[in-house]
Each structure stands twice: as C-alpha cells, then as structure tokens.
Amino acid sequence: MKFGTLILLRHGESIYNQQNLFTGWTDVELSDRGIREAEAAGEKLLRYQLYPDICFTSWLKRAIHTAQLALKVLEWEQIDAIRSFALNERHYGAWQGEDKDVVRETYGEAFFLAVRRGYDNPPPPLTPDDQRNASKEKKYSKISSTLLPTSESLRLTKKRVIPYYEKEIVSRLQEGKTVLVSAHGNSLRALVMHLEGISEAKISELEIPTGDILVYTMDRLLHIIGKEHL
C-alpha cells in the first residue's frame, strides 16, 4: 500500500552549467533557461497533482530558487522549507569554476571520466589559501572546518547525504508525507544510489539532467513500490 512519497528535483540550469564550467559548491544563479526549467517542474507537479507537505534544499541558491519557482507555479508556497549544506552538490575542488573541456584536455579523457562519472575518484583539492574554500564564506562560518570539504568523490558526497536523509527525511516519509528534495546532480545521484541499491560500477551510468523530477512511492517500511520519471 502506498504510504510516503519522495520527490527528487534537480535544480534548473545554472549560469555555470550554461557556460560549461564545473560548479560544485560555487553559489551561482539559475540561467534564464534554468528559471524556465524550474517553472516547468512546477507545471509537472501540478499536472500530476503532487503537493509536497515539506521541502528540503541545499544551501546553494540554484536549488533554493528552483524549489521556490516550482512551488510558486504550483501555488503551494506555504509549506516549510528546510535547508542543509549536507544536500549541497559534490565539491569539485580545484576544478570549480574551470571549463570542463579545458579540464578534460589537461588531465586526459580517462581521468576526467573517472572523476566526473566514477564513484571513488575526487578531483584535485583546493589549497588552504584558495579563496574558493567554503571556510572563507560567511554562510559556513559556524560550521566546523572538519565538515567542509575541499574536494569530494561521489562516495564522500554520499557519506554526508545519506545520514542527513536518514536523520531528517525518513521520519517524514514514515509519517506518510510527500517530501520534495530540491538538490543537485551528484547529491541526488548519491541518494538514488542508496534508494535503488545501485552498485558502484553501475552508478556511472546514472545522470539526472537539470530540471528533472523523480518520484518514489513507498510503503510503511520505506520499500519502493513505485518510481516515475516526470
């Protein structure tokens, strides 16, 4: 019997996506296309009559604004929104802000793909004095530096996403609620990997495009009994 519903929404295209740059924890705005994708996501939720009881987002504005735009279209802006850096995108280290084609040429196709699509290959880390470090941003000033990455593999991303999911989101699903999570390509890949039991070898095949929506219906024990790609 259907119980909880989990809606996973990847943010709309960002200006870095548009420019073919690695983004990671860099806090950039949605592009014009990204705004349209977020609004289209709201239209899909409306078409399928999916009204979340609560919303979770990362601390990055592209995920926050995507949720806000989608809920505005749905005319469902009154729900609580809980934000956590645990849902942030994978940290791309020294590659953040760099052109993907240039990185591919510099490091070679094999290493590029192993980092970008693989499970346990982080990009080169930021150095301590690099201004791109999250520790230098005001919004992370109260977060222990031990929790702020300077580079992450998908495995390390999963290591922070799944405990947050189990601590903050599972209980809502067990109450039979509909939960919207507006996050990022890799934080959502980590969550889908966990939900569907995808292997480390197979996770390289999973890609979640900007503006995409995945909907999981679950029973009381949180076994997946249905999955839709809207």
C-alpha positions, -999 to +999 in steps of 0.1 A: +000+000+000+013+034-009+025+055+020+052+081+018+061+099-015+096+113-022+100+138-050+136+144-061+141+176-082+174+186-097+178+224-099+174+241-132+203+250-154+227+274-137+249+300-153+279+278-148+260+248-165+253+272-193+290+282-196+302+245-193+320+252-160+324+229-130+302+243-103+303+223-071+298+245-040+302+277-060+269+295-053+257+307-087+223+318-101+200+300-124+203+309-160+172+321-179+168+285-192+171+272-156+143+295-145+121+281-172+131+245-162+122+253-126+088+267-136+083+237-159+089+214-129+061+232-111+038+226-140+046+189-139+039+188-102+006+205-109-003+181-137+004+151-115-013+167-085+018+163-064+016+187-034+045+183-010+040+186+027+076+198+033+105+208+012+143+202+017+170+220-002+208+226-001+223+259+009+230+267-027+207+293-044+202+274-076+185+246-056+167+270-033+153+291-062+143+261-082+121+249-053+107+284-048+099+288-085+083+253-088+062+258-057+051+293-069+037+277-101+021+250-080+006+278-058+019+259-028+044+282-012+032+279+023+050+247+032+080+246+054+114+246+037+144+231+055+179+238+041+211+220+048+246+221+033+245+183+036+225+184+004+250+206-014+264+195-047+296+174-047+326+196-041+347+198-073+378+211-056+403+229-078+381+222-108+354+246-095+349+274-120+371+257-146+359+249-182+351+212-185+367+209-219+399+225-207+400+202-177+394+172-200+423+182-223+446+190-193+440+158-174+431+134-202+398+116-210+403+086-187+410+106-155+383+132-164+356+105-168+368+086-137+364+117-116+332+130-132+312+098-135+330+074-112+324+066-076+357+070-057+378+095-076+379+131-062+393+160-083+424+178-070+416+196-037+417+233-031+447+245-012+441+261+022+447+297+009+423+293-021+395+319-019+371+293-032+372+274+001+338+272+018+355+282+051+361+316+037+323+321+030+302+338+057+273+313+055+297+285+066+313+304+094+296+285+121+303+251+106+333+231+118+361+232+092+362+194+095+328+192+078+337+215+049+353+196+020+380+209-003+372+181-028+349+151-030+343+119-048+307+106-051+315+083-023+323+112+000+292+131-012+271+100-003+288+099+031+271+132+041+239+130+020+226+096+033+230+103+071+211+135+066+184+117+046+180+090+073+180+116+102+158+143+087+137+129+058+130+093+066+108+101+096+086+123+073+082+096+048+073+071+076+045+096+086+031+092+051+041+126+040+050+138+005+086+152+006+102+174-020+140+175-022+154+201-045+191+195-048+219+187-073+231+162-099+255+144-076+238+148-042+207+133-059+228+106-076+241+096-042+206+094-028+192+074-058+222+051-055+211+044-019+174+041-026+177+018-055+208-002-044+228+008-075+263-006-074+295+014-075+302+000-110+267+009-123+264+044-108+285+059-137+255+052-160+231+074-140+228+110-149+200+134-137+195+163-161+187+198-149+151+203-141+144+166-139+119+151-114+120+115-100+091+104-078+093+074-055+063+060-037+070+039-007+052+016+017+053+020+055+087+002+057+100+025+030+103-002+004+100+014-030+067+003-046+067+028-075+090+051-094+081+077-120+103+100-141+081+131-148 
